[in-house]
Amino acid sequence: MTTATMTKDTIWDATLAGRPEIGAVAERSRRTSLEDVERFALMTGDHNPLHFDEKLALASPFGGLIVQGGVTSGILNAVVAEDLPGPGTVFLGVEWRFSKAVLLGETITGRVRITSRRDDKPICTMETTVLNEAGEICLSGTATTYTVPLRAAAERPGP
């Protein structure tokens, strides 16, 4: 059965994690590291001295080395793809505000809360936040996600 022929009763059943409830919450935490900054810079070319030059970063309004915004928001990729809505989920759109820089070595917690869900398509909107270890909001906003119906492929025998 293709996505186009699925009914609203079966579309969420065809996803690996099923239909999330409105108000459902998921979060994960991790400590940021210099390795995160270096790998992100390798991938993107972002070698801003605020991420690498301790002397300059100490003299900045941030008071120390900070991680790239992509490292901060990246934890939300893991939350939506692994936890809620779950495996097979991708972002369709995001609207994020970065309100506080994340210092190198800080623990951050990415949190999502489902605010609406379509029943005819595996699409959700959610509130998104990233908090630092002091509980301060570093990123806030909304995201829309699509969860690819992968159940049939996962159950199919083969390599």
N, CA, C and O atoms as a GROMACS GRO file, in nm:
protein
  636
    1MET      N    1   0.085  -0.118   0.000
    1MET     CA    2   0.000   0.000   0.000
    1MET      C    3   0.090   0.124   0.000
    1MET      O    4   0.177   0.136   0.085
    2THR      N    5   0.069   0.213  -0.093
    2THR     CA    6   0.149   0.335  -0.099
    2THR      C    7   0.087   0.441  -0.010
    2THR      O    8  -0.028   0.429   0.031
    3THR      N    9   0.165   0.544   0.020
    3THR     CA   10   0.115   0.653   0.103
    3THR      C   11  -0.011   0.714   0.042
    3THR      O   12  -0.104   0.751   0.115
    4ALA      N   13  -0.016   0.724  -0.090
    4ALA     CA   14  -0.129   0.786  -0.157
    4ALA      C   15  -0.258   0.706  -0.137
    4ALA      O   16  -0.366   0.766  -0.140
    5THR      N   17  -0.251   0.572  -0.118
    5THR     CA   18  -0.372   0.493  -0.104
    5THR      C   19  -0.409   0.463   0.042
    5THR      O   20  -0.510   0.398   0.067
    6MET      N   21  -0.330   0.508   0.135
    6MET     CA   22  -0.361   0.484   0.276
    6MET      C   23  -0.474   0.574   0.321
    6MET      O   24  -0.487   0.687   0.275
    7THR      N   25  -0.556   0.523   0.411
    7THR     CA   26  -0.663   0.604   0.467
    7THR      C   27  -0.614   0.672   0.593
    7THR      O   28  -0.505   0.642   0.642
    8LYS      N   29  -0.695   0.765   0.645
    8LYS     CA   30  -0.653   0.833   0.767
    8LYS      C   31  -0.645   0.736   0.884
    8LYS      O   32  -0.575   0.763   0.982
    9ASP      N   33  -0.714   0.623   0.876
    9ASP     CA   34  -0.707   0.523   0.983
    9ASP      C   35  -0.580   0.442   0.979
    9ASP      O   36  -0.540   0.385   1.081
   10THR      N   37  -0.514   0.436   0.865
   10THR     CA   38  -0.396   0.351   0.854
   10THR      C   39  -0.264   0.427   0.839
   10THR      O   40  -0.159   0.368   0.860
   11ILE      N   41  -0.266   0.553   0.804
   11ILE     CA   42  -0.142   0.624   0.774
   11ILE      C   43  -0.049   0.629   0.894
   11ILE      O   44   0.070   0.601   0.879
   12TRP      N   45  -0.098   0.662   1.011
   12TRP     CA   46  -0.012   0.665   1.129
   12TRP      C   47   0.028   0.525   1.172
   12TRP      O   48   0.138   0.505   1.225
   13ASP      N   49  -0.060   0.426   1.149
   13ASP     CA   50  -0.024   0.288   1.182
   13ASP      C   51   0.093   0.239   1.097
   13ASP      O   52   0.164   0.147   1.136
   14ALA      N   53   0.112   0.299   0.982
   14ALA     CA   54   0.220   0.259   0.892
   14ALA      C   55   0.355   0.320   0.931
   14ALA      O   56   0.458   0.284   0.873
   15THR      N   57   0.355   0.412   1.029
   15THR     CA   58   0.482   0.467   1.078
   15THR      C   59   0.537   0.374   1.185
   15THR      O   60   0.462   0.296   1.246
   16LEU      N   61   0.665   0.381   1.209
   16LEU     CA   62   0.728   0.289   1.303
   16LEU      C   63   0.686   0.312   1.448
   16LEU      O   64   0.677   0.217   1.526
   17ALA      N   65   0.662   0.437   1.486
   17ALA     CA   66   0.626   0.467   1.625
   17ALA      C   67   0.477   0.491   1.646
   17ALA      O   68   0.432   0.503   1.760
   18GLY      N   69   0.399   0.497   1.538
   18GLY     CA   70   0.256   0.521   1.552
   18GLY      C   71   0.222   0.668   1.571
   18GLY      O   72   0.309   0.755   1.563
   19ARG      N   73   0.095   0.692   1.596
   19ARG     CA   74   0.043   0.829   1.606
   19ARG      C   75   0.072   0.889   1.743
   19ARG      O   76   0.032   0.832   1.845
   20PRO      N   77   0.142   1.002   1.747
   20PRO     CA   78   0.168   1.066   1.877
   20PRO      C   79   0.045   1.139   1.928
   20PRO      O   80  -0.038   1.186   1.850
   21GLU      N   81   0.035   1.148   2.058
   21GLU     CA   82  -0.076   1.219   2.120
   21GLU      C   83  -0.046   1.369   2.127
   21GLU      O   84   0.069   1.409   2.143
   22ILE      N   85  -0.149   1.450   2.114
   22ILE     CA   86  -0.135   1.594   2.134
   22ILE      C   87  -0.090   1.615   2.279
   22ILE      O   88  -0.147   1.555   2.371
   23GLY      N   89   0.009   1.698   2.299
   23GLY     CA   90   0.062   1.723   2.433
   23GLY      C   91   0.177   1.632   2.472
   23GLY      O   92   0.241   1.654   2.574
   24ALA      N   93   0.205   1.528   2.392
   24ALA     CA   94   0.316   1.438   2.423
   24ALA      C   95   0.447   1.517   2.420
   24ALA      O   96   0.465   1.609   2.340
   25VAL      N   97   0.538   1.479   2.510
   25VAL     CA   98   0.666   1.550   2.526
   25VAL      C   99   0.780   1.449   2.521
   25VAL      O  100   0.768   1.337   2.571
   26ALA      N  101   0.890   1.490   2.460
   26ALA     CA  102   1.013   1.410   2.462
   26ALA      C  103   1.130   1.506   2.476
   26ALA      O  104   1.126   1.619   2.429
   27GLU      N  105   1.234   1.458   2.540
   27GLU     CA  106   1.354   1.539   2.552
   27GLU      C  107   1.477   1.450   2.565
   27GLU      O  108   1.468   1.334   2.605
   28ARG      N  109   1.590   1.506   2.530
   28ARG     CA  110   1.718   1.441   2.552
   28ARG      C  111   1.822   1.547   2.582
   28ARG      O  112   1.812   1.662   2.540
   29SER      N  113   1.923   1.504   2.656
   29SER     CA  114   2.029   1.596   2.699
   29SER      C  115   2.165   1.541   2.659
   29SER      O  116   2.184   1.421   2.641
   30ARG      N  117   2.259   1.633   2.644
   30ARG     CA  118   2.398   1.595   2.619
   30ARG      C  119   2.489   1.713   2.650
   30ARG      O  120   2.449   1.829   2.641
   31ARG      N  121   2.611   1.681   2.687
   31ARG     CA  122   2.712   1.784   2.713
   31ARG      C  123   2.780   1.818   2.581
   31ARG      O  124   2.823   1.728   2.508
   32THR      N  125   2.790   1.947   2.550
   32THR     CA  126   2.858   1.991   2.428
   32THR      C  127   3.009   1.976   2.447
   32THR      O  128   3.059   1.980   2.560
   33SER      N  129   3.080   1.960   2.336
   33SER     CA  130   3.225   1.939   2.345
   33SER      C  131   3.297   2.009   2.230
   33SER      O  132   3.236   2.051   2.132
   34LEU      N  133   3.427   2.020   2.246
   34LEU     CA  134   3.509   2.076   2.139
   34LEU      C  135   3.500   1.988   2.015
   34LEU      O  136   3.506   2.038   1.902
   35GLU      N  137   3.484   1.858   2.035
   35GLU     CA  138   3.468   1.769   1.920
   35GLU      C  139   3.343   1.803   1.840
   35GLU      O  140   3.345   1.798   1.717
   36ASP      N  141   3.232   1.838   1.909
   36ASP     CA  142   3.110   1.881   1.839
   36ASP      C  143   3.140   2.002   1.750
   36ASP      O  144   3.103   2.005   1.632
   37VAL      N  145   3.209   2.100   1.808
   37VAL     CA  146   3.242   2.224   1.736
   37VAL      C  147   3.331   2.194   1.616
   37VAL      O  148   3.309   2.245   1.507
   38GLU      N  149   3.433   2.111   1.638
   38GLU     CA  150   3.526   2.078   1.530
   38GLU      C  151   3.457   2.000   1.417
   38GLU      O  152   3.480   2.028   1.299
   39ARG      N  153   3.374   1.904   1.453
   39ARG     CA  154   3.304   1.826   1.349
   39ARG      C  155   3.205   1.912   1.271
   39ARG      O  156   3.193   1.900   1.150
   40PHE      N  157   3.134   2.001   1.343
   40PHE     CA  158   3.040   2.089   1.274
   40PHE      C  159   3.116   2.182   1.179
   40PHE      O  160   3.071   2.207   1.068
   41ALA      N  161   3.231   2.233   1.224
   41ALA     CA  162   3.312   2.320   1.139
   41ALA      C  163   3.363   2.246   1.016
   41ALA      O  164   3.367   2.301   0.906
   42LEU      N  165   3.403   2.122   1.035
   42LEU     CA  166   3.450   2.040   0.923
   42LEU      C  167   3.338   2.021   0.821
   42LEU      O  168   3.361   2.028   0.700
   43MET      N  169   3.220   1.998   0.871
   43MET     CA  170   3.105   1.972   0.784
   43MET      C  171   3.057   2.098   0.713
   43MET      O  172   3.018   2.093   0.596
   44THR      N  173   3.059   2.212   0.782
   44THR     CA  174   2.996   2.333   0.729
   44THR      C  175   3.093   2.443   0.687
   44THR      O  176   3.058   2.530   0.608
   45GLY      N  177   3.215   2.439   0.739
   45GLY     CA  178   3.310   2.546   0.713
   45GLY      C  179   3.297   2.662   0.810
   45GLY      O  180   3.361   2.765   0.790
   46ASP      N  181   3.216   2.648   0.916
   46ASP     CA  182   3.198   2.755   1.015
   46ASP      C  183   3.312   2.752   1.117
   46ASP      O  184   3.310   2.677   1.214
   47HIS      N  185   3.414   2.836   1.090
   47HIS     CA  186   3.531   2.846   1.178
   47HIS      C  187   3.533   2.980   1.250
   47HIS      O  188   3.641   3.035   1.275
   48ASN      N  189   3.418   3.032   1.284
   48ASN     CA  190   3.406   3.159   1.356
   48ASN      C  191   3.498   3.156   1.478
   48ASN      O  192   3.498   3.058   1.552
   49PRO      N  193   3.577   3.262   1.501
   49PRO     CA  194   3.667   3.262   1.617
   49PRO      C  195   3.594   3.250   1.752
   49PRO      O  196   3.654   3.211   1.851
   50LEU      N  197   3.466   3.282   1.756
   50LEU     CA  198   3.391   3.266   1.881
   50LEU      C  199   3.381   3.118   1.922
   50LEU      O  200   3.349   3.087   2.036
   51HIS      N  201   3.407   3.030   1.827
   51HIS     CA  202   3.403   2.886   1.855
   51HIS      C  203   3.541   2.827   1.880
   51HIS      O  204   3.553   2.719   1.937
   52PHE      N  205   3.648   2.898   1.837
   52PHE     CA  206   3.782   2.838   1.840
   52PHE      C  207   3.890   2.921   1.911
   52PHE      O  208   3.986   2.864   1.962
   53ASP      N  209   3.875   3.050   1.915
   53ASP     CA  210   3.980   3.136   1.973
   53ASP      C  211   3.938   3.179   2.114
   53ASP      O  212   3.857   3.269   2.132
   54GLU      N  213   3.996   3.112   2.212
   54GLU     CA  214   3.954   3.136   2.350
   54GLU      C  215   3.977   3.280   2.394
   54GLU      O  216   3.895   3.336   2.466
   55LYS      N  217   4.088   3.339   2.353
   55LYS     CA  218   4.119   3.478   2.393
   55LYS      C  219   4.011   3.573   2.341
   55LYS      O  220   3.960   3.656   2.416
   56LEU      N  221   3.978   3.561   2.213
   56LEU     CA  222   3.874   3.648   2.156
   56LEU      C  223   3.738   3.619   2.217
   56LEU      O  224   3.662   3.711   2.246
   57ALA      N  225   3.707   3.491   2.236
   57ALA     CA  226   3.577   3.454   2.292
   57ALA      C  227   3.561   3.505   2.436
   57ALA      O  228   3.452   3.546   2.475
   58LEU      N  229   3.669   3.502   2.514
   58LEU     CA  230   3.663   3.553   2.652
   58LEU      C  231   3.634   3.703   2.654
   58LEU      O  232   3.571   3.753   2.746
   59ALA      N  233   3.681   3.774   2.552
   59ALA     CA  234   3.660   3.919   2.543
   59ALA      C  235   3.523   3.953   2.483
   59ALA      O  236   3.484   4.070   2.480
   60SER      N  237   3.451   3.853   2.435
   60SER     CA  238   3.320   3.878   2.373
   60SER      C  239   3.211   3.888   2.479
   60SER      O  240   3.234   3.856   2.596
   61PRO      N  241   3.092   3.932   2.440
   61PRO     CA  242   2.980   3.936   2.536
   61PRO      C  243   2.943   3.797   2.592
   61PRO      O  244   2.875   3.788   2.694
   62PHE      N  245   2.987   3.690   2.525
   62PHE     CA  246   2.954   3.555   2.569
   62PHE      C  247   3.044   3.508   2.682
   62PHE      O  248   3.007   3.419   2.758
   63GLY      N  249   3.163   3.566   2.694
   63GLY     CA  250   3.254   3.534   2.804
   63GLY      C  251   3.324   3.400   2.792
   63GLY      O  252   3.380   3.351   2.890
   64GLY      N  253   3.322   3.341   2.675
   64GLY     CA  254   3.391   3.214   2.654
   64GLY      C  255   3.353   3.155   2.520
   64GLY      O  256   3.270   3.210   2.448
   65LEU      N  257   3.415   3.042   2.488
   65LEU     CA  258   3.386   2.974   2.362
   65LEU      C  259   3.242   2.927   2.359
   65LEU      O  260   3.190   2.874   2.458
   66ILE      N  261   3.177   2.946   2.246
   66ILE     CA  262   3.039   2.902   2.228
   66ILE      C  263   3.032   2.800   2.115
   66ILE      O  264   3.118   2.797   2.027
   67VAL      N  265   2.929   2.717   2.118
   67VAL     CA  266   2.908   2.621   2.010
   67VAL      C  267   2.828   2.688   1.899
   67VAL      O  268   2.757   2.786   1.923
   68GLN      N  269   2.839   2.636   1.778
   68GLN     CA  270   2.763   2.688   1.666
   68GLN      C  271   2.614   2.666   1.690
   68GLN      O  272   2.574   2.573   1.760
   69GLY      N  273   2.533   2.753   1.631
   69GLY     CA  274   2.388   2.739   1.642
   69GLY      C  275   2.339   2.605   1.592
   69GLY      O  276   2.241   2.552   1.644
   70GLY      N  277   2.406   2.550   1.490
   70GLY     CA  278   2.369   2.418   1.438
   70GLY      C  279   2.392   2.307   1.538
   70GLY      O  280   2.320   2.207   1.538
   71VAL      N  281   2.492   2.323   1.624
   71VAL     CA  282   2.514   2.225   1.731
   71VAL      C  283   2.401   2.237   1.833
   71VAL      O  284   2.349   2.136   1.882
   72THR      N  285   2.363   2.360   1.865
   72THR     CA  286   2.253   2.382   1.959
   72THR      C  287   2.123   2.323   1.906
   72THR      O  288   2.056   2.248   1.977
   73SER      N  289   2.087   2.355   1.783
   73SER     CA  290   1.961   2.306   1.728
   73SER      C  291   1.966   2.158   1.691
   73SER      O  292   1.863   2.092   1.683
   74GLY      N  293   2.087   2.106   1.669
   74GLY     CA  294   2.103   1.967   1.626
   74GLY      C  295   2.043   1.866   1.722
   74GLY      O  296   2.000   1.759   1.679
   75ILE      N  297   2.040   1.898   1.850
   75ILE     CA  298   1.982   1.802   1.946
   75ILE      C  299   1.834   1.779   1.916
   75ILE      O  300   1.780   1.672   1.946
   76LEU      N  301   1.768   1.879   1.858
   76LEU     CA  302   1.626   1.863   1.824
   76LEU      C  303   1.608   1.763   1.709
   76LEU      O  304   1.505   1.696   1.702
   77ASN      N  305   1.706   1.754   1.619
   77ASN     CA  306   1.700   1.652   1.513
   77ASN      C  307   1.693   1.514   1.576
   77ASN      O  308   1.613   1.430   1.534
   78ALA      N  309   1.775   1.491   1.677
   78ALA     CA  310   1.776   1.360   1.744
   78ALA      C  311   1.644   1.334   1.815
   78ALA      O  312   1.592   1.223   1.810
   79VAL      N  313   1.589   1.434   1.881
   79VAL     CA  314   1.463   1.414   1.955
   79VAL      C  315   1.351   1.374   1.860
   79VAL      O  316   1.279   1.278   1.886
   80VAL      N  317   1.336   1.446   1.748
   80VAL     CA  318   1.223   1.414   1.659
   80VAL      C  319   1.246   1.284   1.582
   80VAL      O  320   1.150   1.211   1.557
   81ALA      N  321   1.370   1.254   1.545
   81ALA     CA  322   1.397   1.134   1.465
   81ALA      C  323   1.406   1.007   1.549
   81ALA      O  324   1.385   0.897   1.497
   82GLU      N  325   1.436   1.021   1.676
   82GLU     CA  326   1.452   0.903   1.762
   82GLU      C  327   1.338   0.884   1.862
   82GLU      O  328   1.304   0.771   1.896
   83ASP      N  329   1.279   0.994   1.908
   83ASP     CA  330   1.186   0.987   2.020
   83ASP      C  331   1.042   1.026   1.985
   83ASP      O  332   0.950   0.947   2.006
   84LEU      N  333   1.022   1.145   1.933
   84LEU     CA  334   0.887   1.196   1.911
   84LEU      C  335   0.885   1.295   1.796
   84LEU      O  336   0.949   1.400   1.808
   85PRO      N  337   0.817   1.270   1.690
   85PRO     CA  338   0.729   1.158   1.660
   85PRO      C  339   0.798   1.024   1.643
   85PRO      O  340   0.733   0.921   1.657
   86GLY      N  341   0.931   1.022   1.614
   86GLY     CA  342   1.004   0.896   1.613
   86GLY      C  343   1.069   0.863   1.480
   86GLY      O  344   1.075   0.947   1.390
   87PRO      N  345   1.119   0.740   1.467
   87PRO     CA  346   1.195   0.699   1.348
   87PRO      C  347   1.122   0.728   1.217
   87PRO      O  348   1.002   0.702   1.203
   88GLY      N  349   1.197   0.783   1.122
   88GLY     CA  350   1.141   0.820   0.993
   88GLY      C  351   1.095   0.964   0.986
   88GLY      O  352   1.045   1.008   0.882
   89THR      N  353   1.111   1.039   1.095
   89THR     CA  354   1.063   1.178   1.098
   89THR      C  355   1.169   1.275   1.048
   89THR      O  356   1.286   1.264   1.082
   90VAL      N  357   1.124   1.370   0.965
   90VAL     CA  358   1.208   1.476   0.913
   90VAL      C  359   1.138   1.610   0.935
   90VAL      O  360   1.015   1.616   0.948
   91PHE      N  361   1.216   1.716   0.938
   91PHE     CA  362   1.159   1.850   0.949
   91PHE      C  363   1.107   1.896   0.814
   91PHE      O  364   1.174   1.880   0.712
   92LEU      N  365   0.987   1.953   0.814
   92LEU     CA  366   0.934   2.021   0.695
   92LEU      C  367   0.962   2.170   0.704
   92LEU      O  368   0.985   2.237   0.603
   93GLY      N  369   0.962   2.222   0.826
   93GLY     CA  370   0.987   2.364   0.846
   93GLY      C  371   1.011   2.392   0.993
   93GLY      O  372   0.959   2.323   1.080
   94VAL      N  373   1.092   2.494   1.019
   94VAL     CA  374   1.119   2.535   1.156
   94VAL      C  375   1.117   2.686   1.164
   94VAL      O  376   1.147   2.756   1.067
   95GLU      N  377   1.081   2.736   1.279
   95GLU     CA  378   1.093   2.879   1.308
   95GLU      C  379   1.153   2.888   1.447
   95GLU      O  380   1.085   2.867   1.547
   96TRP      N  381   1.283   2.919   1.452
   96TRP     CA  382   1.355   2.918   1.578
   96TRP      C  383   1.416   3.053   1.609
   96TRP      O  384   1.459   3.127   1.520
   97ARG      N  385   1.417   3.084   1.737
   97ARG     CA  386   1.482   3.206   1.788
   97ARG      C  387   1.593   3.161   1.881
   97ARG      O  388   1.569   3.089   1.978
   98PHE      N  389   1.715   3.206   1.852
   98PHE     CA  390   1.829   3.177   1.939
   98PHE      C  391   1.841   3.293   2.038
   98PHE      O  392   1.877   3.404   1.999
   99SER      N  393   1.812   3.268   2.164
   99SER     CA  394   1.807   3.375   2.262
   99SER      C  395   1.926   3.377   2.357
   99SER      O  396   1.948   3.477   2.425
  100LYS      N  397   2.001   3.269   2.364
  100LYS     CA  398   2.117   3.263   2.452
  100LYS      C  399   2.218   3.167   2.391
  100LYS      O  400   2.183   3.056   2.350
  101ALA      N  401   2.343   3.208   2.386
  101ALA     CA  402   2.449   3.122   2.333
  101ALA      C  403   2.476   3.006   2.429
  101ALA      O  404   2.459   3.019   2.550
  102VAL      N  405   2.516   2.894   2.372
  102VAL     CA  406   2.554   2.777   2.452
  102VAL      C  407   2.706   2.775   2.460
  102VAL      O  408   2.776   2.772   2.359
  103LEU      N  409   2.756   2.776   2.583
  103LEU     CA  410   2.900   2.772   2.605
  103LEU      C  411   2.954   2.632   2.583
  103LEU      O  412   2.887   2.532   2.610
  104LEU      N  413   3.075   2.625   2.534
  104LEU     CA  414   3.142   2.498   2.515
  104LEU      C  415   3.148   2.425   2.650
  104LEU      O  416   3.188   2.483   2.751
  105GLY      N  417   3.108   2.300   2.651
  105GLY     CA  418   3.109   2.220   2.773
  105GLY      C  419   2.980   2.223   2.852
  105GLY      O  420   2.966   2.152   2.951
  106GLU      N  421   2.884   2.306   2.810
  106GLU     CA  422   2.753   2.310   2.878
  106GLU      C  423   2.669   2.190   2.838
  106GLU      O  424   2.678   2.140   2.726
  107THR      N  425   2.586   2.145   2.931
  107THR     CA  426   2.487   2.043   2.899
  107THR      C  427   2.363   2.112   2.848
  107THR      O  428   2.314   2.207   2.910
  108ILE      N  429   2.311   2.065   2.735
  108ILE     CA  430   2.187   2.119   2.680
  108ILE      C  431   2.081   2.011   2.677
  108ILE      O  432   2.111   1.892   2.667
  109THR      N  433   1.957   2.055   2.686
  109THR     CA  434   1.843   1.964   2.678
  109THR      C  435   1.750   2.014   2.569
  109THR      O  436   1.699   2.126   2.575
  110GLY      N  437   1.727   1.929   2.468
  110GLY     CA  438   1.631   1.959   2.363
  110GLY      C  439   1.497   1.898   2.401
  110GLY      O  440   1.491   1.784   2.445
  111ARG      N  441   1.390   1.975   2.384
  111ARG     CA  442   1.256   1.931   2.424
  111ARG      C  443   1.157   1.964   2.315
  111ARG      O  444   1.160   2.074   2.258
  112VAL      N  445   1.068   1.869   2.284
  112VAL     CA  446   0.959   1.894   2.191
  112VAL      C  447   0.827   1.856   2.255
  112VAL      O  448   0.820   1.762   2.334
  113ARG      N  449   0.724   1.931   2.220
  113ARG     CA  450   0.587   1.901   2.267
  113ARG      C  451   0.496   1.911   2.147
  113ARG      O  452   0.492   2.013   2.079
  114ILE      N  453   0.421   1.804   2.120
  114ILE     CA  454   0.328   1.802   2.007
  114ILE      C  455   0.212   1.897   2.037
  114ILE      O  456   0.145   1.885   2.139
  115THR      N  457   0.191   1.993   1.946
  115THR     CA  458   0.081   2.088   1.964
  115THR      C  459  -0.036   2.061   1.870
  115THR      O  460  -0.149   2.099   1.900
  116SER      N  461  -0.008   1.996   1.756
  116SER     CA  462  -0.117   1.954   1.668
  116SER      C  463  -0.067   1.840   1.581
  116SER      O  464   0.053   1.818   1.565
  117ARG      N  465  -0.164   1.766   1.527
  117ARG     CA  466  -0.131   1.650   1.446
  117ARG      C  467  -0.240   1.633   1.342
  117ARG      O  468  -0.358   1.644   1.371
  118ARG      N  469  -0.198   1.606   1.220
  118ARG     CA  470  -0.297   1.577   1.116
  118ARG      C  471  -0.331   1.429   1.122
  118ARG      O  472  -0.244   1.346   1.150
  119ASP      N  473  -0.454   1.397   1.097
  119ASP     CA  474  -0.494   1.256   1.095
  119ASP      C  475  -0.489   1.198   0.955
  119ASP      O  476  -0.483   1.076   0.938
  120ASP      N  477  -0.493   1.286   0.853
  120ASP     CA  478  -0.491   1.236   0.715
  120ASP      C  479  -0.349   1.217   0.660
  120ASP      O  480  -0.330   1.151   0.558
  121LYS      N  481  -0.250   1.275   0.727
  121LYS     CA  482  -0.110   1.264   0.687
  121LYS      C  483  -0.026   1.261   0.815
  121LYS      O  484  -0.067   1.318   0.916
  122PRO      N  485   0.089   1.194   0.812
  122PRO     CA  486   0.172   1.188   0.933
  122PRO      C  487   0.254   1.316   0.952
  122PRO      O  488   0.376   1.316   0.946
  123ILE      N  489   0.180   1.425   0.977
  123ILE     CA  490   0.241   1.557   0.994
  123ILE      C  491   0.203   1.610   1.133
  123ILE      O  492   0.087   1.603   1.174
  124CYS      N  493   0.304   1.663   1.203
  124CYS     CA  494   0.283   1.722   1.335
  124CYS      C  495   0.341   1.862   1.338
  124CYS      O  496   0.434   1.895   1.265
  125THR      N  497   0.285   1.945   1.424
  125THR     CA  498   0.350   2.070   1.461
  125THR      C  499   0.385   2.057   1.609
  125THR      O  500   0.317   1.990   1.685
  126MET      N  501   0.492   2.123   1.646
  126MET     CA  502   0.539   2.111   1.783
  126MET      C  503   0.608   2.236   1.830
  126MET      O  504   0.661   2.316   1.753
  127GLU      N  505   0.605   2.250   1.961
  127GLU     CA  506   0.681   2.354   2.030
  127GLU      C  507   0.819   2.294   2.055
  127GLU      O  508   0.831   2.179   2.097
  128THR      N  509   0.924   2.371   2.029
  128THR     CA  510   1.060   2.323   2.046
  128THR      C  511   1.139   2.417   2.135
  128THR      O  512   1.125   2.539   2.125
  129THR      N  513   1.221   2.361   2.223
  129THR     CA  514   1.310   2.442   2.306
  129THR      C  515   1.441   2.368   2.328
  129THR      O  516   1.447   2.245   2.326
  130VAL      N  517   1.545   2.446   2.349
  130VAL     CA  518   1.673   2.393   2.396
  130VAL      C  519   1.710   2.477   2.518
  130VAL      O  520   1.716   2.600   2.511
  131LEU      N  521   1.735   2.408   2.628
  131LEU     CA  522   1.771   2.473   2.754
  131LEU      C  523   1.915   2.442   2.788
  131LEU      O  524   1.966   2.335   2.754
  132ASN      N  525   1.982   2.535   2.856
  132ASN     CA  526   2.115   2.505   2.906
  132ASN      C  527   2.102   2.440   3.044
  132ASN      O  528   1.991   2.421   3.093
  133GLU      N  529   2.215   2.407   3.107
  133GLU     CA  530   2.209   2.336   3.234
  133GLU      C  531   2.153   2.421   3.348
  133GLU      O  532   2.113   2.367   3.451
  134ALA      N  533   2.150   2.553   3.330
  134ALA     CA  534   2.089   2.641   3.431
  134ALA      C  535   1.938   2.653   3.411
  134ALA      O  536   1.870   2.722   3.487
  135GLY      N  537   1.886   2.586   3.307
  135GLY     CA  538   1.743   2.592   3.278
  135GLY      C  539   1.702   2.713   3.196
  135GLY      O  540   1.583   2.741   3.182
  136GLU      N  541   1.799   2.785   3.142
  136GLU     CA  542   1.771   2.903   3.061
  136GLU      C  543   1.743   2.860   2.917
  136GLU      O  544   1.806   2.769   2.864
  137ILE      N  545   1.647   2.928   2.855
  137ILE     CA  546   1.613   2.897   2.716
  137ILE      C  547   1.720   2.954   2.624
  137ILE      O  548   1.749   3.073   2.626
  138CYS      N  549   1.779   2.866   2.543
  138CYS     CA  550   1.879   2.906   2.445
  138CYS      C  551   1.819   2.914   2.305
  138CYS      O  552   1.862   2.994   2.222
  139LEU      N  553   1.720   2.832   2.280
  139LEU     CA  554   1.650   2.828   2.151
  139LEU      C  555   1.504   2.799   2.180
  139LEU      O  556   1.473   2.716   2.266
  140SER      N  557   1.416   2.866   2.109
  140SER     CA  558   1.272   2.836   2.122
  140SER      C  559   1.206   2.860   1.988
  140SER      O  560   1.255   2.935   1.904
  141GLY      N  561   1.093   2.794   1.971
  141GLY     CA  562   1.019   2.813   1.847
  141GLY      C  563   0.927   2.698   1.818
  141GLY      O  564   0.882   2.627   1.907
  142THR      N  565   0.899   2.682   1.689
  142THR     CA  566   0.808   2.578   1.645
  142THR      C  567   0.869   2.500   1.529
  142THR      O  568   0.960   2.548   1.461
  143ALA      N  569   0.818   2.381   1.508
  143ALA     CA  570   0.863   2.299   1.396
  143ALA      C  571   0.744   2.220   1.343
  143ALA      O  572   0.651   2.187   1.416
  144THR      N  573   0.750   2.192   1.215
  144THR     CA  574   0.653   2.103   1.150
  144THR      C  575   0.732   1.984   1.099
  144THR      O  576   0.837   2.000   1.037
  145THR      N  577   0.680   1.864   1.125
  145THR     CA  578   0.750   1.743   1.086
  145THR      C  579   0.661   1.652   1.002
  145THR      O  580   0.539   1.659   1.007
  146TYR      N  581   0.727   1.567   0.925
  146TYR     CA  582   0.661   1.462   0.848
  146TYR      C  583   0.726   1.331   0.887
  146TYR      O  584   0.849   1.322   0.890
  147THR      N  585   0.646   1.229   0.915
  147THR     CA  586   0.699   1.098   0.950
  147THR      C  587   0.672   1.002   0.835
  147THR      O  588   0.557   0.971   0.804
  148VAL      N  589   0.779   0.955   0.774
  148VAL     CA  590   0.767   0.863   0.661
  148VAL      C  591   0.711   0.730   0.709
  148VAL      O  592   0.762   0.673   0.805
  149PRO      N  593   0.607   0.678   0.644
  149PRO     CA  594   0.552   0.547   0.681
  149PRO      C  595   0.648   0.435   0.640
  149PRO      O  596   0.651   0.395   0.524
  150LEU      N  597   0.724   0.385   0.734
  150LEU     CA  598   0.829   0.287   0.705
  150LEU      C  599   0.797   0.145   0.753
  150LEU      O  600   0.877   0.054   0.732
  151ARG      N  601   0.682   0.124   0.817
  151ARG     CA  602   0.654  -0.006   0.877
  151ARG      C  603   0.661  -0.121   0.775
  151ARG      O  604   0.722  -0.224   0.803
  152ALA      N  605   0.600  -0.105   0.658
  152ALA     CA  606   0.599  -0.213   0.559
  152ALA      C  607   0.741  -0.247   0.516
  152ALA      O  608   0.776  -0.364   0.502
  153ALA      N  609   0.823  -0.146   0.495
  153ALA     CA  610   0.962  -0.170   0.453
  153ALA      C  611   1.041  -0.238   0.565
  153ALA      O  612   1.125  -0.323   0.538
  154ALA      N  613   1.015  -0.200   0.690
  154ALA     CA  614   1.086  -0.257   0.804
  154ALA      C  615   1.048  -0.404   0.824
  154ALA      O  616   1.130  -0.484   0.871
  155GLU      N  617   0.926  -0.439   0.790
  155GLU     CA  618   0.879  -0.577   0.810
  155GLU      C  619   0.910  -0.668   0.692
  155GLU      O  620   0.895  -0.790   0.702
  156ARG      N  621   0.952  -0.610   0.580
  156ARG     CA  622   0.982  -0.687   0.460
  156ARG      C  623   1.112  -0.764   0.479
  156ARG      O  624   1.212  -0.706   0.520
  157PRO      N  625   1.114  -0.894   0.449
  157PRO     CA  626   1.239  -0.970   0.460
  157PRO      C  627   1.338  -0.926   0.354
  157PRO      O  628   1.299  -0.879   0.247
  158GLY      N  629   1.462  -0.940   0.384
  158GLY     CA  630   1.564  -0.904   0.286
  158GLY      C  631   1.688  -0.853   0.355
  158GLY      O  632   1.696  -0.850   0.478
  159PRO      N  633   1.786  -0.813   0.273
  159PRO     CA  634   1.915  -0.768   0.329
  159PRO      C  635   1.905  -0.639   0.404
  159PRO      O  636   2.006  -0.590   0.456
   0.00000   0.00000   0.00000
